[in-house]
Amino acid sequence: MEIDNQTWVREFILLGLSSDWCTQISLFSLFLVTYLMTVLGNCLIVLLIRLDSRLHTPMYFFLTNLSLVDVSYATSVVPQLLAHFLAEHKAIPFQSCVAQLFFSLALGGIEFVLLAVMAYDRHVAVSDRLRYSAIMHGGLCARLAITSWVSGSINSLVQTAITFQLPMCANKFIDHISCELLAVVRLACVDTSSNEAAIMVSSIVLLMTPFCLVLLSYIRIISTILKIQSREGRKKAFHTCASHLTVVALCYGTTIFTYIQPHSGPSVLQEKLISVFHAIVMPLLNPVIYSLRNKEVKGAWHKLLEKFSGLTSKLGT
C-alpha cells in the first residue's frame, strides 16, 4: 500500500515557459493567433484539395493526411498551454497528462512516417513519371497512409504505457510546456536507464528508419534530376520536391537533435523551445510552404477565389 501511495499522482503541475504574468499574457496572445491561423490554414488546404479535382492525386492525398496530423498535434498541446497562461494553478489531471502524451507522441510518429511516404511518392513522380499513376494507385496510397497512422499509434501506446508505470514518488512538477516524454520520465524516482534505452530504440525505429528512407529517396531523385538534359526540366523536377524537402529538413532536424544524442543533450529550455516549434510553428509553416512554393496549389486558390467572387457578384445583383 505504501508503494501505491508513492506512485499515485492525481495531477501534475506544468511549469511552462515563464512565471512572469506580463510575459504569459504576451505569449497567450501570440500563441492564440498562431493556433487559429494553423487551424484555418490546414483546414483550408484540406478543403481546397477536396474541392479541386486537379488536386486529387497521391501527393495531395498525403498532404491532406499531413494537414490533419498537424491540426491534431497542435490541438493536443496548444489549448492546454493557452489555458495555463491564464491560470495561477497550472495543473493537468493524471488522465489528461496520459492522453496528451499518447496523442502528441502518436501524431509526431505518424508525421515522420508520412514524410517518408511522401518522399517515396516524389521519388516515383520524378524517377518513373510515365508509370507514376500505375505505381501510386489508390489502394497503395491508402495502405501507406494506414501504415503511417498505425505505426505511430502503436509506438506511442507502448511508450506511454512504459512511462506511466514508473514510480513518481509524489513528484508532480513537470518542467515543460506539456506532458512530453522525456520530461515525464525525469519525474521517476528510480533508475530510468531502461526507459531511456527504449526511447532510443523507438527513436531509431520510428525516426531514423523513415529518415534513412527519405535520404535514399532524395539521393535517387537527385541522381535522376542530374541526368535530365534541359535546364527547364531540371528546374521543374526540383520544384516538384522543394516544398517536401523544406518540411523534412525542419521536422527531422529538430527532433533528431532532441531524441537521438548522447546524455549531454539539449537543456530543458531548448527542449521547451523545440516543443513550441513542433506544436505551434511547424503546423503553421506546412500549409504556407506547400501553398507558396506550389504552382498547382496557388492555381487552385485563384480558381476558388474566382468562383467565390463570381458567386458573391451574382448574389449582389
C-alpha positions in Angstrom: 0.0 0.0 0.0 2.9 2.3 0.8 4.3 1.8 -2.7 0.9 2.6 -4.3 0.7 5.8 -2.3 4.1 6.8 -3.5 3.5 6.0 -7.2 -0.1 7.5 -7.5 -0.2 11.2 -8.5 -3.6 12.7 -9.0 -2.3 15.7 -11.1 0.9 17.2 -12.5 2.0 20.9 -12.4 3.4 22.2 -15.7 6.0 24.8 -15.1 5.6 26.1 -18.7 7.7 28.8 -20.4 7.6 31.6 -17.9 6.3 32.6 -14.5 6.1 36.3 -15.3 2.5 37.4 -15.7 3.1 40.0 -18.5 5.2 37.5 -20.4 2.4 34.9 -20.1 -0.2 37.4 -21.4 2.0 38.3 -24.4 2.7 34.6 -25.2 -1.1 33.8 -24.8 -1.9 36.4 -27.4 0.8 35.3 -29.8 0.1 31.6 -29.5 -3.7 32.1 -29.7 -3.4 34.0 -33.0 -0.8 31.4 -34.3 -3.1 28.5 -33.3 -6.1 29.9 -35.0 -4.1 30.6 -38.2 -2.8 27.0 -38.0 -6.3 25.5 -37.8 -7.6 27.8 -40.5 -4.7 27.3 -42.9 -4.7 23.5 -42.6 -8.4 23.2 -42.9 -8.4 25.4 -46.0 -5.7 23.2 -47.5 -7.9 20.1 -46.9 -11.0 21.8 -48.2 -9.1 23.1 -51.3 -7.9 19.6 -52.1 -11.4 18.2 -51.7 -13.0 20.8 -54.0 -10.4 20.9 -56.8 -10.4 17.7 -58.9 -6.9 18.6 -60.3 -5.5 18.0 -56.8 -7.0 14.5 -56.5 -3.5 12.9 -56.8 -1.4 10.8 -54.4 0.8 13.8 -53.4 -2.3 15.8 -52.3 -3.9 12.8 -50.6 -0.8 12.5 -48.4 -0.8 16.3 -47.9 -4.4 16.0 -46.6 -3.2 13.5 -44.1 -0.3 15.7 -43.1 -2.6 18.7 -42.6 -4.9 16.6 -40.4 -1.9 15.4 -38.4 -0.7 19.0 -37.9 -4.0 20.3 -36.7 -4.4 17.3 -34.4 -0.9 17.7 -33.0 -1.3 21.4 -32.3 -4.7 20.7 -30.7 -3.2 18.1 -28.4 -0.8 20.7 -26.9 -1.8 24.3 -27.6 -5.3 24.7 -25.9 -3.8 23.3 -22.6 -0.9 25.7 -22.9 -3.2 28.7 -23.6 -5.3 27.8 -20.6 -2.3 27.6 -18.3 -1.1 31.1 -19.5 -4.2 32.5 -17.8 -4.3 30.2 -14.8 -2.5 30.6 -11.5 -2.6 26.9 -10.7 -1.1 25.2 -13.8 -2.3 21.7 -13.1 -3.2 18.9 -15.5 -5.0 15.8 -14.2 -3.2 12.5 -14.4 -5.5 11.0 -17.0 -5.3 14.2 -19.2 -1.5 14.0 -19.0 -1.5 10.4 -20.1 -3.8 11.3 -23.0 -1.7 14.3 -24.0 1.5 12.2 -24.1 -0.2 9.5 -26.1 -1.7 11.7 -28.7 1.3 14.1 -29.1 3.7 11.1 -29.4 1.5 9.2 -31.8 0.9 12.2 -34.1 4.6 13.0 -34.1 5.4 9.4 -35.1 2.7 9.4 -37.8 4.2 12.6 -39.3 7.7 11.1 -39.5 6.4 8.0 -41.3 4.1 10.1 -43.5 7.0 12.3 -44.6 8.9 9.2 -45.7 5.9 8.0 -47.6 5.7 11.4 -49.3 9.4 11.2 -50.2 8.8 7.9 -51.9 5.8 9.4 -53.8 8.1 12.2 -55.0 10.8 9.7 -56.0 8.3 7.8 -58.2 7.0 11.1 -59.7 10.5 12.2 -60.7 12.2 8.9 -61.5 9.4 6.9 -63.1 7.0 9.6 -64.3 5.4 7.5 -67.1 4.3 4.8 -64.7 3.5 7.1 -61.8 -0.3 6.6 -61.9 0.1 2.9 -62.2 2.5 2.6 -59.3 0.9 5.1 -56.9 -2.6 3.7 -57.3 -5.4 4.4 -54.8 -5.0 1.1 -53.0 -1.3 1.6 -52.3 -1.8 5.2 -51.2 -4.5 4.1 -48.7 -2.2 1.3 -47.3 0.7 3.6 -46.9 -1.4 6.2 -45.1 -2.9 3.5 -42.8 0.6 2.2 -42.1 1.7 5.7 -41.0 -1.2 6.1 -38.6 -1.0 2.6 -37.2 2.8 2.5 -36.7 2.8 5.9 -34.9 -0.1 4.9 -32.7 1.4 1.6 -31.7 4.7 3.1 -30.8 3.0 5.8 -28.7 0.8 3.2 -26.9 3.9 1.2 -25.9 5.9 4.3 -24.9 3.1 5.8 -22.9 2.4 2.5 -21.0 6.0 2.0 -20.1 6.4 5.7 -19.0 3.4 5.8 -16.7 4.4 2.5 -15.0 7.4 4.3 -13.5 7.0 5.2 -9.8 6.8 9.0 -9.5 7.1 9.1 -5.7 4.9 12.2 -5.4 7.0 14.1 -8.0 4.4 16.2 -9.9 6.3 19.2 -11.2 6.9 18.8 -14.9 9.4 21.4 -16.2 7.9 21.6 -19.6 5.0 23.1 -21.6 3.2 19.8 -21.9 3.4 16.2 -20.8 6.4 15.4 -23.0 8.0 12.0 -22.9 11.5 12.9 -21.6 10.0 15.5 -19.1 7.7 12.8 -17.6 10.4 10.2 -17.5 12.6 12.6 -15.5 10.0 12.6 -12.7 10.7 8.9 -11.9 12.4 8.2 -8.5 14.1 5.0 -9.9 16.8 4.3 -12.4 15.4 5.2 -15.8 18.2 3.9 -18.0 16.0 1.1 -19.4 13.3 3.7 -20.3 15.9 5.9 -22.0 17.2 2.9 -23.9 13.6 2.1 -25.0 13.2 5.7 -26.1 16.4 5.5 -28.1 15.4 2.2 -29.8 11.9 3.7 -30.5 13.5 6.8 -32.0 15.8 4.8 -34.2 12.9 2.6 -35.5 10.3 5.3 -35.9 12.5 8.3 -36.6 15.8 7.2 -38.2 14.3 4.5 -40.3 11.9 6.9 -42.1 14.7 9.5 -42.2 17.0 7.0 -44.0 14.2 6.2 -46.4 13.8 9.9 -47.1 17.6 10.2 -47.7 17.6 7.2 -50.1 14.6 8.6 -52.0 16.3 12.0 -52.4 19.6 10.5 -53.4 17.7 8.7 -56.2 15.7 11.9 -57.1 18.9 14.0 -57.3 20.5 11.3 -59.5 17.6 11.4 -61.8 17.5 15.2 -61.9 21.2 15.4 -62.8 20.5 13.1 -65.8 17.9 15.5 -67.2 19.4 17.3 -70.2 17.3 20.5 -70.3 17.7 23.2 -67.6 14.0 23.8 -67.6 13.4 20.1 -67.0 15.8 20.0 -64.0 14.2 23.1 -62.6 10.7 21.6 -62.9 11.8 18.3 -61.3 13.4 20.2 -58.4 10.3 22.3 -57.7 8.3 19.1 -57.6 10.2 18.2 -54.4 11.2 21.6 -52.9 8.2 22.0 -50.6 8.5 18.5 -49.1 12.3 18.8 -48.7 11.9 22.0 -46.8 9.4 20.4 -44.4 11.6 17.3 -44.0 14.6 19.4 -43.0 12.7 21.4 -40.4 10.8 18.4 -38.9 13.5 15.8 -38.7 16.3 18.1 -37.8 14.9 19.4 -34.6 13.6 16.0 -33.5 16.9 14.2 -34.1 18.6 17.0 -32.0 16.2 16.2 -29.2 15.9 12.4 -29.0 19.0 10.9 -30.7 22.1 12.2 -29.0 24.5 11.5 -26.1 23.5 12.0 -22.5 24.7 15.6 -22.7 21.6 16.6 -24.7 19.8 19.8 -25.0 18.9 21.9 -21.9 15.3 22.0 -20.6 14.8 25.4 -22.1 16.0 24.1 -25.5 13.5 21.1 -25.2 10.7 23.6 -24.4 11.6 25.7 -27.4 11.8 22.7 -29.7 8.3 21.6 -28.4 6.9 25.0 -29.2 8.4 24.8 -32.6 6.7 21.5 -33.3 3.4 22.3 -31.7 3.0 25.9 -32.9 5.4 26.9 -35.7 5.6 23.7 -37.8 1.8 23.2 -38.2 1.5 26.8 -39.3 4.5 26.6 -41.7 3.4 23.4 -43.5 0.3 25.0 -45.3 2.4 28.2 -46.0 5.3 26.2 -47.5 3.0 24.0 -49.7 1.0 27.0 -50.8 3.7 29.5 -51.6 6.1 27.0 -53.3 3.5 25.1 -55.3 2.0 26.3 -58.6 -0.8 23.8 -58.5 -2.0 24.9 -55.1 -1.7 28.6 -56.0 -3.6 27.9 -59.2 -6.4 26.1 -57.2 -6.5 29.1 -54.7 -7.0 31.5 -57.6 -9.7 29.3 -59.2 -11.5 29.0 -55.9 -11.3 32.8 -55.2 -12.7 33.5 -58.7 -15.6 31.2 -58.1 -16.3 32.8 -54.8 -16.1 36.3 -56.3 -18.4 35.3 -59.1 -20.9 33.8 -56.6 -20.9 37.0 -54.5 -21.4 39.1 -57.5 -24.4 37.1 -58.6 -25.9 37.3 -55.1 -25.2 41.1 -55.1 -27.1 41.6 -58.3 
